[in-house]
Amino acid sequence: MSVLFSPSLLDLNNSLGIIYISIILIAFLCGITNLQAYIYFVRNPGDSLALKTTIAVLLYVYFYNEVKHRSLELVFRLLDNLQLPLVTYAYYNLTITNFGSLLVLVQPQWGIIGYVGISVTVDVLVRGVYIYRVWVLSMRKKILSATLAVMSIATFGCGIMFAVEFGKSKGLSDISSLSWPIYLGLGTIAVCDVSIAAVLCVLLKRQATLSKHTYSIFRSLILYGINASALTSICAVISLILYATVTTSLVCIAFYCMLPKLYSISLLALLNSRKSLRERKKEAEVIVISQTSNSSSYNRKQMSADHNLIQDTSMTTLPY
């Protein structure tokens, strides 16, 4: 016999209400992600198979006939979008299927477990692209890139650990007992993203000797990563603070749910900006060639730095 619902036992605003708001936020961000994904696959038919595969895994693409060649007609479903039905299923199970029963609150919600699993997968894929860009733009410094990669893998492991522990717990009613995997998971996300943003800031500062046009391109590349990493780290910190301070509410879930969407949107926005960046690259190449002939007005060291950066594969391929 089910336990009947009692308003005195559960604050709907701070529990189911927060989950409902989270669903609305996820749906809104899904729309932005879908639009960015559509723009990417229509505008970039000539991208490498490696990059398309990364985006395909990220977005759960139903592959088209000619992956290696032009492909304007796509039928794709987003891996990102799987998060929305999963969390919606969990909410439906809580509010409709088991309406009036408190037993559901002491049971693990598999929709939430699946959501966490997909979220950490999306996060580690997007971070991988940014870390690859750090590796290229830092002149292939393996120790730096490997450190960031280990930190990213650690965030993935912590997320999976939370999903496993949540599956063993008594569901949302027992969320307070999962404090250590939550603190560890959100903490590693914040530390990893802050580290990536800090490294990108250092790389940006070290390129001050570049010419104005080349530095403008480099700055655009770096700022995408800085903005994305800073935004996600702030979101993780806010979620962590809310979990620690507002113990009677699930408001921290709303901020956590935005993390994977922010990663996806930032990556797709970066990929979709490449056309304008390539045009600026061509302009910079012309300027470098014209200034090379006039050594008196163009420092040789600066010329070498400009040439190396412009010719670097990071300007046209996988890193962004």
VONU-87374 format. One record per residue: x, y, z of N, C-alpha, C in turn. Coordinates in Angstrom, 3 decimals, m for minus. Layout:
REC        n.u        n.v        n.w       ca.u       ca.v       ca.w        c.u        c.v        c.w
REC          X          Y          Z          X          Y          Z          X          Y          Z
...
***
This chain:
REC        n.u        n.v        n.w       ca.u       ca.v       ca.w        c.u        c.v        c.w
REC      0.846     m1.200      0.000      0.000      0.000      0.000      0.877      1.245      0.000
REC      0.589      2.164     m0.872      1.440      3.339     m1.000      1.183      4.332      0.117
REC      2.221      5.103      0.422      2.093      6.153      1.419      1.523      7.383      0.739
REC      0.414      7.920      1.269     m0.238      9.049      0.636      0.581     10.317      0.818
REC      0.480     11.183     m0.162      1.226     12.431     m0.145      0.693     13.377      0.926
REC      1.597     14.028      1.616      1.227     15.012      2.632      2.054     16.265      2.424
REC      1.417     17.447      2.241      2.158     18.676      2.013      3.146     18.997      3.120
REC      2.866     18.528      4.319      3.758     18.824      5.433      5.064     18.052      5.349
REC      5.070     16.986      4.562      6.258     16.154      4.459      7.164     16.554      3.298
REC      6.633     17.371      2.385      7.409     17.704      1.195      7.083     19.110      0.722
REC      8.102     19.920      0.507      7.939     21.265     m0.031      8.034     21.173     m1.549
REC      6.886     21.296     m2.212      6.856     21.125     m3.666      7.666     22.202     m4.386
REC      7.674     23.422     m3.866      8.424     24.501     m4.514      9.913     24.200     m4.559
REC     10.426     23.630     m3.495     11.862     23.387     m3.386     12.299     22.029     m3.911
REC     11.370     21.210     m4.356     11.732     19.890     m4.869     11.229     19.709     m6.294
REC      9.961     19.352     m6.440      9.414     19.129     m7.778      9.369     20.421     m8.585
REC      9.157     21.542     m7.904      9.140     22.823     m8.605     10.481     23.145     m9.239
REC     11.571     22.848     m8.522     12.913     23.089     m9.052     13.188     22.186    m10.247
REC     12.770     20.927    m10.158     12.966     20.000    m11.278     12.199     20.485    m12.506
REC     10.995     21.007    m12.287     10.186     21.522    m13.391     10.880     22.705    m14.067
REC     11.412     23.620    m13.263     12.145     24.764    m13.814     13.383     24.289    m14.581
REC     14.039     23.261    m14.063     15.215     22.707    m14.742     14.853     22.166    m16.116
REC     13.701     21.508    m16.212     13.252     20.974    m17.503     13.037     22.103    m18.504
REC     12.449     23.204    m18.052     12.228     24.350    m18.933     13.564     24.916    m19.422
REC     14.526     25.040    m18.519     15.851     25.539    m18.897     16.528     24.616    m19.906
REC     16.441     23.309    m19.662     17.054     22.342    m20.572     16.407     22.420    m21.947
REC     15.065     22.543    m21.987     14.352     22.625    m23.260     14.776     23.872    m24.039
REC     14.931     24.989    m23.337     15.356     26.236    m23.978     16.757     26.101    m24.566
REC     17.674     25.552    m23.778     19.049     25.377    m24.245     19.143     24.320    m25.338
REC     18.241     23.339    m25.311     18.193     22.335    m26.383     17.887     22.988    m27.721
REC     16.980     23.964    m27.696     16.648     24.666    m28.927     17.859     25.379    m29.511
REC     18.636     26.031    m28.648     19.849     26.714    m29.103     20.857     25.709    m29.652
REC     21.012     24.578    m28.959     21.958     23.551    m29.403     21.546     22.973    m30.751
REC     20.256     22.714    m30.928     19.762     22.183    m32.204     20.068     23.138    m33.351
REC     19.827     24.426    m33.121     20.086     25.423    m34.158     21.569     25.469    m34.507
REC     22.425     25.475    m33.488     23.867     25.502    m33.721     24.330     24.248    m34.453
REC     23.754     23.093    m34.092     24.131     21.842    m34.748     23.717     21.844    m36.215
REC     22.521     22.348    m36.500     22.047     22.417    m37.881     22.965     23.311    m38.716
REC     23.314     24.469    m38.156     24.214     25.388    m38.861     25.562     24.726    m39.122
REC     26.059     23.990    m38.132     27.367     23.341    m38.284     27.369     22.345    m39.433
REC     26.398     21.424    m39.457     26.418     20.364    m40.466     26.085     20.876    m41.866
REC     25.343     21.969    m41.964     25.038     22.533    m43.274     26.225     23.330    m43.822
REC     26.907     24.065    m42.960     27.984     24.956    m43.402     29.344     24.281    m43.502
REC     29.502     23.111    m42.903     30.831     22.498    m42.840     30.843     21.069    m43.375
REC     30.442     20.876    m44.643     30.436     19.517    m45.198     31.830     18.955    m45.432
REC     32.843     19.819    m45.485     34.192     19.361    m45.784     35.058     19.101    m44.573
REC     34.490     19.114    m43.386     35.287     18.871    m42.181     35.838     17.453    m42.155
REC     36.899     17.291    m41.390     37.541     15.979    m41.296     36.616     14.967    m40.638
REC     36.865     13.696    m40.927     36.061     12.622    m40.349     36.209     12.593    m38.831
REC     37.406     12.914    m38.341     37.634     12.899    m36.891     36.753     13.922    m36.188
REC     36.688     15.140    m36.747     35.880     16.179    m36.128     34.398     15.858    m36.245
REC     33.982     15.358    m37.413     32.575     15.005    m37.579     32.168     13.881    m36.633
REC     33.079     12.938    m36.435     32.778     11.835    m35.525     32.624     12.347    m34.100
REC     33.496     13.295    m33.706     33.388     13.881    m32.371     32.044     14.561    m32.188
REC     31.655     15.365    m33.162     30.372     16.056    m33.078     29.223     15.063    m33.163
REC     29.419     14.002    m33.957     28.373     12.991    m34.085     28.117     12.292    m32.754
REC     29.192     11.931    m32.073     29.041     11.301    m30.759     28.406     12.277    m29.785
REC     28.843     13.525    m29.860     28.306     14.548    m28.980     26.829     14.789    m29.245
REC     26.432     14.739    m30.499     25.073     15.107    m30.872     24.202     13.932    m31.297
REC     24.707     12.706    m31.184     23.948     11.504    m31.518     23.379     11.565    m32.928
REC     24.270     11.799    m33.877     23.842     11.959    m35.261     23.497     10.614    m35.880
REC     22.394     10.591    m36.592     22.091      9.452    m37.450     22.842      9.701    m38.749
REC     23.908      8.901    m38.972     24.842      9.230    m40.044     24.188      9.190    m41.423
REC     24.667     10.071    m42.247     24.206     10.221    m43.601     25.062      9.356    m44.522
REC     24.708      9.307    m45.786     25.331      8.370    m46.716     26.810      8.649    m46.950
REC     27.190      9.911    m47.118     28.565     10.216    m47.476     29.193     11.092    m46.405
REC     29.655     10.458    m45.357     30.227     11.188    m44.232     31.472     11.951    m44.659
REC     32.285     11.370    m45.531     33.557     11.984    m45.897     33.402     13.078    m46.943
REC     32.236     13.194    m47.519     32.052     14.158    m48.589     30.935     15.125    m48.220
REC     30.400     15.792    m49.209     29.346     16.748    m48.942     28.095     16.028    m48.459
REC     27.424     16.682    m47.524     26.202     16.081    m46.988     25.319     17.186    m46.448
REC     24.425     17.685    m47.284     23.535     18.759    m46.880     22.246     18.225    m46.274
REC     21.875     16.997    m46.639     20.643     16.423    m46.112     20.978     15.516    m44.939
REC     20.694     15.971    m43.775     21.006     15.213    m42.566     19.721     14.879    m41.821
REC     19.690     13.686    m41.286     18.636     13.340    m40.349     19.342     13.034    m39.044
REC     19.347     13.973    m38.138     20.114     13.755    m36.919     19.263     14.022    m35.671
REC     19.593     13.286    m34.668     18.978     13.466    m33.353     20.105     13.708    m32.360
REC     19.950     14.641    m31.552     21.033     15.084    m30.690     21.169     14.226    m29.443
REC     22.425     13.862    m29.179     22.705     13.220    m27.894     22.340     14.178    m26.763
REC     22.586     15.456    m27.018     22.169     16.475    m26.068     20.692     16.355    m25.740
REC     19.895     16.075    m26.770     18.449     16.033    m26.574     17.998     14.829    m25.770
REC     18.837     13.822    m25.643     18.472     12.683    m24.807     18.349     13.099    m23.345
REC     19.063     14.153    m22.973     18.994     14.608    m21.590     17.600     15.114    m21.246
REC     16.959     15.780    m22.201     15.627     16.326    m21.947     14.592     15.240    m21.679
REC     14.457     14.213    m22.551     13.481     13.162    m22.234     13.813     12.382    m20.973
REC     15.093     12.249    m20.649     15.462     11.512    m19.440     14.993     12.231    m18.180
REC     15.278     13.523    m18.104     14.864     14.262    m16.914     13.350     14.465    m16.908
REC     12.747     14.550    m18.111     11.288     14.649    m18.185     10.637     13.357    m17.720
REC     11.237     12.229    m18.096     10.733     10.929    m17.635     10.777     10.833    m16.113
REC     11.891     11.290    m15.537     12.015     11.251    m14.075     10.939     12.109    m13.425
REC     10.698     13.286    m13.992      9.679     14.183    m13.436      8.283     13.588    m13.597
REC      8.019     12.995    m14.766      6.711     12.372    m15.019      6.475     11.222    m14.042
REC      7.527     10.470    m13.797      7.417      9.350    m12.867      7.113      9.830    m11.448
REC      7.689     10.974    m11.086      7.471     11.523     m9.749      6.087     12.131     m9.578
REC      5.606     12.810    m10.614      4.390     13.615    m10.459      3.126     12.991    m11.043
REC      3.256     12.102    m12.008      2.079     11.531    m12.665      1.927     10.047    m12.348
REC      2.937      9.263    m12.737      2.845      7.814    m12.530      2.661      7.463    m11.065
REC      3.381      8.132    m10.200      3.311      7.835     m8.763      2.706      8.995     m7.982
REC      1.732      9.645     m8.575      1.088     10.778     m7.915      0.459     10.349     m6.583
REC      0.730     11.120     m5.540      0.159     10.836     m4.231      0.929      9.828     m3.418
REC      2.020      9.302     m3.966      2.804      8.300     m3.246      4.179      8.854     m2.903
REC      4.558      8.714     m1.651      5.876      9.158     m1.213      6.936      8.082     m1.381
REC      6.510      6.876     m1.713      7.476      5.793     m1.892      8.445      6.089     m3.026
REC      7.961      6.826     m4.043      8.809      7.113     m5.193     10.004      7.983     m4.792
REC      9.858      8.740     m3.717     10.940      9.610     m3.272     12.082      8.841     m2.629
REC     11.827      7.600     m2.245     12.882      6.786     m1.636     13.388      5.736     m2.621
REC     13.121      5.964     m3.905     13.587      5.067     m4.954     14.488      5.848     m5.915
REC     15.581      5.251     m6.374     16.455      5.948     m7.341     15.741      6.160     m8.665
REC     15.888      7.341     m9.231     15.261      7.670    m10.505     16.254      7.405    m11.635
REC     15.942      6.407    m12.460     16.874      6.020    m13.512     17.010      7.092    m14.588
REC     15.986      7.918    m14.717     16.101      9.029    m15.657     17.186     10.007    m15.242
REC     17.279     10.263    m13.936     18.313     11.162    m13.418     19.691     10.529    m13.556
REC     19.777      9.227    m13.294     21.056      8.521    m13.438     21.541      8.586    m14.887
REC     20.627      8.345    m15.826     20.984      8.431    m17.243     21.383      9.835    m17.642
REC     20.697     10.821    m17.087     21.016     12.217    m17.386     22.435     12.554    m16.950
REC     22.800     12.131    m15.748     24.145     12.405    m15.239     25.196     11.724    m16.114
REC     24.932     10.472    m16.514     25.879      9.744    m17.352     26.118     10.425    m18.683
REC     25.042     10.878    m19.331     25.176     11.565    m20.613     25.854     12.919    m20.426
REC     25.517     13.601    m19.338     26.088     14.926    m19.079     27.604     14.870    m18.952
REC     28.106     13.937    m18.160     29.562     13.863    m17.966     30.261     13.419    m19.247
REC     29.558     12.639    m20.086     30.135     12.237    m21.373     30.272     13.438    m22.299
REC     29.217     14.250    m22.375     29.266     15.471    m23.179     30.370     16.398    m22.674
REC     30.449     16.542    m21.359     31.452     17.437    m20.768     32.872     17.030    m21.153
REC     33.184     15.737    m21.025     34.556     15.291    m21.279     34.895     15.379    m22.769
REC     33.913     15.200    m23.653     34.157     15.334    m25.089     34.484     16.780    m25.459
REC     33.690     17.707    m24.944     33.914     19.117    m25.268     35.236     19.601    m24.680
REC     35.517     19.203    m23.446     36.798     19.586    m22.848     37.964     19.030    m23.658
REC     37.775     17.840    m24.225     38.827     17.242    m25.035     39.194     18.113    m26.219
REC     38.193     18.729    m26.842     38.456     19.616    m27.974     39.235     20.847    m27.520
REC     38.835     21.421    m26.393     39.542     22.605    m25.882     40.965     22.258    m25.434
REC     41.135     21.097    m24.827     42.476     20.682    m24.396     43.366     20.427    m25.609
REC     42.786     19.873    m26.671     43.547     19.680    m27.906     44.021     21.027    m28.449
REC     43.169     22.018    m28.365     43.555     23.350    m28.844     44.669     23.929    m27.976
REC     44.589     23.701    m26.670     45.668     24.131    m25.778     46.976     23.467    m26.181
REC     46.902     22.172    m26.510     48.100     21.421    m26.900     48.730     22.008    m28.156
REC     47.914     22.357    m29.132     48.433     22.897    m30.388     48.975     24.309    m30.200
REC     48.202     25.170    m29.558     48.598     26.566    m29.421     49.711     26.771    m28.406
REC     49.981     25.767    m27.575     51.102     25.854    m26.629     52.357     25.209    m27.205
REC     52.359     25.016    m28.527     53.496     24.398    m29.220     53.734     22.963    m28.757
REC     52.643     22.231    m28.615     52.680     20.791    m28.296     53.359     20.472    m26.958
REC     53.042     21.222    m25.945     53.578     20.936    m24.613     52.785     19.797    m23.986
REC     53.397     18.625    m23.943     52.694     17.418    m23.538     52.310     17.421    m22.062
REC     53.204     17.894    m21.199     52.930     17.855    m19.757     51.712     18.710    m19.419
REC     51.648     19.900    m20.005     50.526     20.801    m19.756     49.215     20.183    m20.220
REC     49.209     19.687    m21.453     47.991     19.092    m22.006     47.603     17.822    m21.264
REC     48.594     17.007    m20.892     48.314     15.765    m20.172     47.713     16.050    m18.799
REC     48.203     17.098    m18.137     47.657     17.469    m16.827     46.189     17.849    m16.936
REC     45.871     18.667    m17.938     44.476     19.061    m18.150     43.620     17.854    m18.522
REC     44.180     16.945    m19.321     43.437     15.746    m19.717     43.131     14.863    m18.516
REC     44.103     14.704    m17.624     43.889     13.899    m16.412     42.802     14.527    m15.546
REC     42.826     15.848    m15.427     41.804     16.540    m14.643     40.424     16.348    m15.256
REC     40.351     16.399    m16.585     39.073     16.204    m17.267     38.545     14.787    m17.065
REC     39.436     13.814    m17.165     39.041     12.417    m16.935     38.586     12.229    m15.492
REC     39.221     12.949    m14.561     38.828     12.870    m13.152     37.401     13.376    m12.953
REC     37.027     14.449    m13.661     35.654     14.951    m13.552     34.662     13.926    m14.089
REC     35.054     13.239    m15.172     34.200     12.187    m15.730     34.019     11.059    m14.721
REC     35.127     10.639    m14.099     35.055      9.571    m13.108     34.202      9.943    m11.912
REC     34.319     11.200    m11.466     33.512     11.651    m10.325     32.027     11.671    m10.677
REC     31.716     12.054    m11.920     30.321     12.057    m12.348     29.736     10.658    m12.389
REC     30.503      9.714    m12.922     30.053      8.320    m12.951     29.911      7.781    m11.532
REC     30.824      8.169    m10.654     30.764      7.733     m9.256     29.473      8.216     m8.594
REC     29.103      9.482     m8.872     27.860     10.007     m8.307     26.653      9.236     m8.830
REC     26.650      8.945    m10.147     25.535      8.203    m10.731     25.391      6.830    m10.081
REC     26.522      6.166     m9.838     26.497      4.844     m9.198     25.986      4.949     m7.767
REC     26.492      5.933     m7.022     26.075      6.104     m5.626     24.604      6.500     m5.534
REC     24.140      7.313     m6.473     22.730      7.700     m6.482     21.847      6.492     m6.754
REC     22.331      5.590     m7.625     21.580      4.369     m7.902     21.463      3.459     m6.692
REC     22.426      3.552     m5.776     22.397      2.731     m4.564     21.616      3.389     m3.429
REC     21.323      4.675     m3.575     20.704      5.430     m2.486     19.186      5.288     m2.504
REC     18.550      6.055     m1.642     17.091      6.062     m1.550     16.492      7.226     m2.332
REC     17.097      7.550     m3.421     16.549      8.566     m4.306     16.717      9.984     m3.800
REC     15.797     10.865     m4.228     15.891     12.279     m3.900     15.771     12.544     m2.408
REC     15.075     11.675     m1.695     14.921     11.868     m0.252     16.235     11.656      0.489
REC     17.192     11.012     m0.170     18.466     10.681      0.472     19.627     11.451     m0.156
REC     19.299     12.562     m0.847     20.323     13.297     m1.582     21.380     13.882     m0.651
REC     20.990     14.171      0.594     21.946     14.751      1.544     23.057     13.776      1.921
REC     22.794     12.475      1.788     23.813     11.477      2.132     24.871     11.337      1.042
REC     24.642     11.978     m0.101     25.572     11.886     m1.229     26.464     13.120     m1.307
REC     26.676     13.752     m0.168     27.423     15.014     m0.167     28.841     14.856     m0.701
REC     29.535     13.779     m0.320     30.940     13.658     m0.744     31.097     13.476     m2.249
REC     30.277     12.646     m2.944     30.454     12.597     m4.403     29.993     13.871     m5.094
REC     29.019     14.571     m4.498     28.563     15.829     m5.087     29.636     16.902     m4.951
REC     30.190     17.050     m3.744     31.267     18.024     m3.536     32.461     17.707     m4.431
REC     32.813     16.430     m4.504     33.965     16.018     m5.301     33.721     16.270     m6.781
REC     32.524     15.908     m7.259     32.210     16.072     m8.672     32.173     17.525     m9.107
REC     31.407     18.359     m8.388     31.314     19.774     m8.740     32.643     20.488     m8.519
REC     33.368     20.072     m7.485     34.675     20.679     m7.220     35.670     20.418     m8.333
REC     35.723     19.184     m8.826     36.651     18.861     m9.914     36.261     19.567    m11.210
REC     34.960     19.730    m11.445     34.512     20.473    m12.629     35.012     21.911    m12.573
REC     34.806     22.551    m11.415     35.229     23.944    m11.258     36.742     24.087    m11.408
REC     37.497     23.206    m10.757     38.961     23.282    m10.813     39.464     23.048    m12.236
REC     38.913     22.053    m12.915     39.347     21.729    m14.273     39.061     22.878    m15.232
REC     37.853     23.432    m15.168     37.489     24.505    m16.090     38.250     25.795    m15.795
REC     38.465     26.087    m14.517     39.271     27.260    m14.164     40.702     27.089    m14.670
REC     41.234     25.877    m14.576     42.593     25.605    m15.049     42.703     25.809    m16.553
REC     41.710     25.321    m17.300     41.718     25.505    m18.755     41.655     26.991    m19.097
REC     40.770     27.726    m18.413     40.649     29.165    m18.660     41.951     29.891    m18.328
REC     42.599     29.502    m17.228     43.854     30.142    m16.821     44.962     29.881    m17.837
REC     45.054     28.643    m18.320     46.071     28.303    m19.318     45.850     29.103    m20.597
REC     44.606     29.228    m21.015     44.301     29.990    m22.225     44.637     31.468    m22.042
REC     44.412     31.997    m20.839     44.782     33.391    m20.557     46.291     33.593    m20.669
REC     47.055     32.641    m20.150     48.518     32.720    m20.227     48.977     32.661    m21.680
REC     48.371     31.762    m22.463     48.725     31.659    m23.881     48.427     32.957    m24.610
REC     47.323     33.584    m24.258     46.955     34.851    m24.891     47.963     35.947    m24.555
REC     48.386     35.997    m23.308     49.338     37.020    m22.871     50.697     36.840    m23.531
REC     51.106     35.591    m23.742     52.426     35.319    m24.310     52.518     35.666    m25.793
REC     51.376     35.882    m26.442     51.397     36.185    m27.873     51.295     37.679    m28.142
REC     51.685     38.482    m27.172     51.581     39.937    m27.326     52.496     40.479    m28.425
REC     53.514     39.704    m28.826     54.457     40.161    m29.859     53.912     40.003    m31.271
REC     52.773     39.365    m31.408     52.201     39.177    m32.739     51.732     40.510    m33.307
REC     51.626     40.555    m34.623     51.096     41.756    m35.258     49.619     41.916    m34.909
REC     49.094     43.085    m35.174     47.726     43.402    m34.783     46.714     42.439    m35.391
REC     46.843     42.148    m36.682     45.866     41.304    m37.363     45.957     39.850    m36.902
REC     47.188     39.339    m36.776     47.359     37.955    m36.341     46.914     37.783    m34.892
REC     47.247     38.758    m34.059     46.851     38.690    m32.648     45.331     38.714    m32.514
REC     44.660     39.436    m33.400     43.197     39.497    m33.362     42.583     38.119    m33.588
REC     43.156     37.355    m34.529     42.665     35.998    m34.787     42.939     35.101    m33.592
REC     44.168     35.176    m33.102     44.555     34.349    m31.950     43.671     34.679    m30.746
REC     43.407     35.948    m30.540     42.580     36.384    m29.413     41.164     35.819    m29.527
REC     40.610     35.818    m30.725     39.261     35.275    m30.913     39.212     33.794    m30.571
REC     40.236     33.051    m31.019     40.307     31.617    m30.737     40.365     31.347    m29.238
REC     41.206     32.097    m28.550     41.413     31.878    m27.128     40.190     32.287    m26.312
REC     39.573     33.413    m26.671     38.459     33.924    m25.874     37.263     32.985    m25.874
REC     37.059     32.241    m26.964     35.973     31.258    m26.967     36.167     30.254    m25.832
REC     37.377     29.747    m25.713     37.654     28.773    m24.660     37.593     29.372    m23.273
REC     38.117     30.601    m23.126     38.099     31.264    m21.821     36.667     31.510    m21.363
REC     35.845     32.048    m22.254     34.458     32.338    m21.892     33.696     31.077    m21.518
REC     33.902     30.013    m22.315     33.195     28.758    m22.036     33.634     28.160    m20.705
REC     34.932     28.095    m20.473     35.450     27.494    m19.242     35.078     28.316    m18.016
REC     35.148     29.642    m18.150     34.796     30.503    m17.021     33.316     30.373    m16.681
REC     32.476     30.332    m17.710     31.032     30.243    m17.481     30.644     28.932    m16.815
REC     31.200     27.822    m17.302     30.857     26.522    m16.719     31.416     26.368    m15.306
REC     32.602     26.923    m15.062     33.165     26.838    m13.709     32.337     27.658    m12.728
REC     31.864     28.830    m13.152     30.998     29.650    m12.299     29.700     28.918    m11.998
REC     29.147     28.278    m13.027     27.907     27.521    m12.858     28.104     26.372    m11.870
REC     29.238     25.689    m11.964     29.527     24.580    m11.047     29.707     25.076     m9.617
REC     30.384     26.213     m9.458     30.600     26.775     m8.120     29.274     27.208     m7.495
REC     28.414     27.843     m8.293     27.100     28.253     m7.781     26.297     27.041     m7.336
REC     26.315     25.991     m8.147     25.606     24.760     m7.791     26.160     24.168     m6.502
REC     27.477     24.199     m6.361     28.128     23.663     m5.162     27.750     24.475     m3.924
REC     27.762     25.799     m4.044     27.414     26.672     m2.917     25.954     26.480     m2.514
REC     25.075     26.391     m3.497     23.656     26.211     m3.199     23.398     24.873     m2.519
REC     24.109     23.832     m2.957     23.938     22.522     m2.319     24.389     22.562     m0.868
REC     25.469     23.313     m0.600     26.019     23.367      0.758     25.202     24.257      1.686
REC     24.596     25.310      1.137     23.909     26.290      1.986     22.397     26.105      2.037
REC     21.786     25.767      0.902     20.327     25.599      0.863     20.026     24.105      0.944
REC     20.112     23.562      2.142     20.004     22.107      2.329     18.580     21.587      2.200
REC     17.588     22.472      2.260     16.193     22.025      2.193     15.618     22.138      0.786
REC     16.464     22.441     m0.180     15.991     22.655     m1.548     16.881     21.931     m2.542
REC     16.316     21.661     m3.710     17.066     21.045     m4.803     17.436     22.082     m5.864
REC     17.529     23.354     m5.443     17.792     24.425     m6.396     19.136     24.251     m7.093
REC     20.071     23.546     m6.456     21.380     23.318     m7.088     21.250     22.515     m8.374
REC     20.185     21.713     m8.485     19.973     20.891     m9.676     19.780     21.758    m10.910
REC     19.087     22.893    m10.742     18.811     23.769    m11.878     20.100     24.256    m12.527
REC     21.096     24.597    m11.717     22.368     25.071    m12.259     23.192     23.915    m12.825
REC     23.141     22.766    m12.163     23.890     21.615    m12.675     23.362     21.192    m14.044
REC     22.047     21.258    m14.224     21.448     20.824    m15.491     21.889     21.691    m16.663
REC     22.318     22.912    m16.390     22.737     23.801    m17.470     24.152     23.516    m17.954
REC     24.957     22.827    m17.147     26.372     22.621    m17.479     26.592     21.960    m18.839
REC     26.010     20.765    m19.102     26.277     20.123    m20.398     25.792     20.944    m21.579
REC     24.706     21.695    m21.398     24.203     22.527    m22.484     25.162     23.675    m22.779
REC     25.720     24.248    m21.739     26.678     25.337    m21.937     27.918     24.845    m22.675
REC     28.378     23.634    m22.340     29.521     23.047    m23.045     29.200     22.872    m24.529
REC     28.050     22.289    m24.823     27.681     22.002    m26.213     27.515     23.276    m27.022
REC     26.826     24.254    m26.440     26.590     25.514    m27.141     27.907     26.226    m27.430
REC     28.815     26.237    m26.456     30.100     26.917    m26.652     30.916     26.256    m27.755
REC     30.920     24.922    m27.788     31.686     24.214    m28.813     31.108     24.453    m30.200
REC     29.796     24.350    m30.341     29.167     24.534    m31.641     29.292     25.980    m32.118
REC     29.193     26.932    m31.198     29.385     28.334    m31.574     30.802     28.554    m32.085
REC     31.762     27.896    m31.450     33.158     27.992    m31.873     33.347     27.408    m33.265
REC     32.771     26.250    m33.509     32.894     25.607    m34.817     32.229     26.438    m35.912
REC     31.104     27.054    m35.574     30.372     27.825    m36.572     31.005     29.181    m36.863
REC     31.988     29.583    m36.060     32.656     30.870    m36.281     33.855     30.745    m37.215
REC     34.149     29.537    m37.665     35.388     29.309    m38.406     35.432     30.000    m39.761
REC     34.279     30.186    m40.385     34.273     30.818    m41.699     34.837     32.231    m41.623
REC     34.357     33.001    m40.661     34.853     34.375    m40.513     36.316     34.389    m40.080
REC     36.709     33.415    m39.237     38.101     33.348    m38.799     39.032     32.997    m39.956
REC     38.576     32.125    m40.855     39.399     31.766    m42.012     39.583     32.965    m42.934
REC     38.533     33.764    m43.091     38.645     34.957    m43.926     39.644     35.941    m43.327
REC     39.599     36.079    m42.011     40.563     36.951    m41.342     41.977     36.383    m41.436
REC     42.083     35.053    m41.466     43.393     34.418    m41.610     44.002     34.749    m42.969
REC     43.186     34.708    m44.027     43.684     35.022    m45.361     44.174     36.467    m45.426
REC     43.422     37.364    m44.788     43.839     38.763    m44.758     45.173     38.911    m44.033
REC     45.327     38.173    m42.934     46.575     38.240    m42.169     47.744     37.707    m42.979
REC     47.507     36.654    m43.784     48.567     36.090    m44.616     49.059     37.118    m45.627
REC     48.121     37.856    m46.218     48.488     38.885    m47.195     49.313     39.977    m46.531
REC     48.898     40.365    m45.326     49.612     41.421    m44.603     51.020     40.980    m44.234
REC     51.154     39.724    m43.773     52.471     39.206    m43.399     53.402     39.189    m44.603
REC     52.889     38.752    m45.753     53.712     38.688    m46.966     54.154     40.081    m47.393
REC     53.225     41.041    m47.330     53.564     42.402    m47.749     54.553     43.066    m46.801
REC     54.432     42.757    m45.504     55.321     43.375    m44.528     56.691     42.700    m44.477
REC     56.740     41.449    m44.944     58.017     40.735    m44.950     59.037     41.431    m45.843
REC     58.567     42.003    m46.938     59.466     42.673    m47.878     60.042     43.969    m47.317
REC     59.441     44.477    m46.260     59.905     45.722    m45.648     60.404     45.427    m44.242
REC     61.606     44.897    m44.124     62.138     44.457    m42.836     62.354     45.604    m41.867
REC     62.510     46.820    m42.390     62.746     47.952    m41.497     61.526     48.291    m40.653
REC     60.351     48.022    m41.184     59.127     48.338    m40.446     58.480     47.110    m39.838
REC     59.101     45.968    m40.065     58.476     44.730    m39.581     59.530     43.853    m38.939
REC     59.495     43.744    m37.646     60.475     42.988    m36.883     60.517     41.541    m37.336
REC     61.749     41.023    m37.534     61.912     39.646    m38.016     61.323     38.626    m37.048
REC     61.510     38.858    m35.761     60.973     37.943    m34.752     59.453     37.927    m34.798
REC     58.873     39.109    m34.970     57.423     39.202    m35.065     56.929     38.512    m36.321
REC     57.670     38.687    m37.424     57.298     38.045    m38.676     57.283     36.531    m38.527
REC     58.299     35.985    m37.866     58.376     34.540    m37.663     57.220     34.043    m36.814
REC     56.899     34.793    m35.753     55.789     34.396    m34.883     54.472     34.427    m35.638
REC     54.256     35.483    m36.434     53.032     35.579    m37.227     52.914     34.418    m38.205
REC     54.022     34.139    m38.902     54.010     33.083    m39.913     53.716     31.723    m39.286
REC     54.357     31.427    m38.165     54.155     30.131    m37.510     52.720     29.958    m37.041
REC     52.141     31.011    m36.482     50.774     30.903    m35.984     49.781     30.761    m37.124
REC     49.979     31.533    m38.182     49.059     31.478    m39.315     49.095     30.119    m39.989
REC     50.302     29.541    m40.112     50.437     28.257    m40.776     50.058     27.082    m39.885
REC     49.886     27.341    m38.598     49.567     26.267    m37.658     48.233     25.632    m38.028
REC     48.161     24.315    m37.941     46.923     23.615    m38.284     45.779     24.004    m37.381
REC     46.067     24.580    m36.222     44.993     24.948    m35.310     44.113     26.049    m35.884
REC     44.584     26.720    m36.907     43.801     27.808    m37.458     42.678     27.311    m38.362
REC     42.753     26.080    m38.802     41.738     25.622    m39.754     41.141     24.267    m39.437
REC     41.683     23.547    m38.454     41.210     22.184    m38.265     40.656     21.929    m36.876
REC     40.876     20.747    m36.366     40.161     20.208    m35.218     40.109     21.076    m33.976
REC     41.151     21.791    m33.565     41.075     22.502    m32.308     39.886     23.426    m32.184
REC     39.361     23.912    m33.284     38.162     24.718    m33.157     37.228     24.454    m34.314
***
